[in-house]
Amino acid sequence: MSAFVYPLVGGLLIGASAVLLLLGIGRIAGISGIASGMLSPYGRDTPWRAVFLVGLLLGPLLYRMQAGHWPEVQSDASLPVLIVAGLLVGYGTRLGSGCTSGHGVCGLARLSPRSVTAVAVFMVAAAATVFIVRHRSG
């Protein structure tokens, strides 16, 4: 199968889930907001959040059933670096009032000025990080 098919299908599924969530119950498909809402002691809307998160976890299983192998994930980073990176992403998500899915997929589609700014910051930070990591050892 062509290399672009699985990413294309994944992108279509992300878009479809965001549209269905917005049209279905009027909520934004921002993963950090959905996940943090599961921790709320006043969780009246916990069921849909749980279903959404379970759907995310089932994605790799469905991929394996279709492709016959697990998705390839490769990282040269050590476990401590990955832990620090995850904590920084979590901090940035709280600081930016959302994550790439909320701002990048849903916010841009709604032409939210805050999301346009957030995505610009995400992209500049990502480009700077790649530049530094790729060129640090000359």
N, C-alpha and C positions, 0 to 999 in steps of 0.2 A: 504494500500500500504506500502511496506517496507520502513523503515526509510532512506535507502540509495538512493532510486530512485530519489527523487527531487534534492538532492545535485549532484548526478551523471549527471542528465539531465542538471542542471545548469552549471556544469563544462564543459560538452560537448558543450553547447551553447556559453560559454565564449571562448573556444578554437576555435569553428567554426567561431565566429564573428571576432576573431583576425586574423585567416587565410584568411577569405574573404576580410577583410579590406586591409591586406598586399598584397594579390594577385590581388585584384580588383583595388586598386588605389595606392598601394605602401606606405601606411601609417601604423604607429604603433598604436595599440589600447591601448594607455595609456590614461586613463580617465582624469587625471589632465591636460595633454597636449591638449586633445580634448576640455575640458571645458574652459581652459584659452584661447584657440584659438578663442572661441566664443566672447571673450571680445576685440579682436584685432580690431583696427580701419581700418586695411587693410584687412579685412576678405573676401578674394576672395574664400576661401574654406569653408565658413560658412554653405552652405546647407548640405554637408555630415556630418559635425559636429553636426548640429541640428538633423538630422535624427538619428544619432547614439545615441545622448542623449535622444531623445524621445523614442527610443527603450529600453533604460535602464529604463526609467520611466514606460513603459508599462509592464515590467517584472512582477511586483507584481500583476497587473491586470490580466495578463494571468494565473499566479499562482492561483489567486482567482477563476477564471473561471474553472480551472481544478480541484482544490482541494476542492472548496466549502467554503473556509475560507481564511482570510488574513494570510500571513506568520506571525508566532509568533516571535515577537521581544521583548526581555526582558532586562531591564537594571536597576540596583539598583542605578546608579549614578544620582546625582541631575542635574538640568538643567545648573547651572553655571559650574559644572565639565564637562558636555558634551560640552558646548561652548568652554571652555579652551582647551579641548582635540581636538576638531575640528580645532581650530586655530593652535595648535601645529602640527597636521597632515598636515595642509596646509603649514605651515612654513617648515616642514621637506620635504614635496614634492618639494618645490622650491629649498631647499638646496641640495636635492639629485637628482635634475634634473629628477624627475619622481616619479611615485607612484608604488604600488605593482602590478597593472595590466601591466603597461608599462615595469617595470623591471622584475617582477616575471613571468608573462605569456609570454610576447614577447621577452624581453631581454635574459632570460635564454634559450629560444628556439633558439635564434640566437647566443648563446654562447658568449654574450657580456661580456668582463671582468668587465666593469663598473657595469653591472647589477648583476653579480655574487657577487661583493662586496656589492652592495646596498642591495640585498636580505639577505646576511649574516648579515649585520647591522640590517635590519628589524627584522630578526628572533632573534638575540641576545637581541635587545631592547624589543621585545615582551615577550620573556622568562623572562627577568629581571623584566619587569612590572608585569607579572602574579605572579612571586615569591614574589615581594614586596607587592602587593595587597593582596594576599592570606595569607601571614605570618605576616603582620604588626600588627594585633590585637591579635596574639598569640593564 
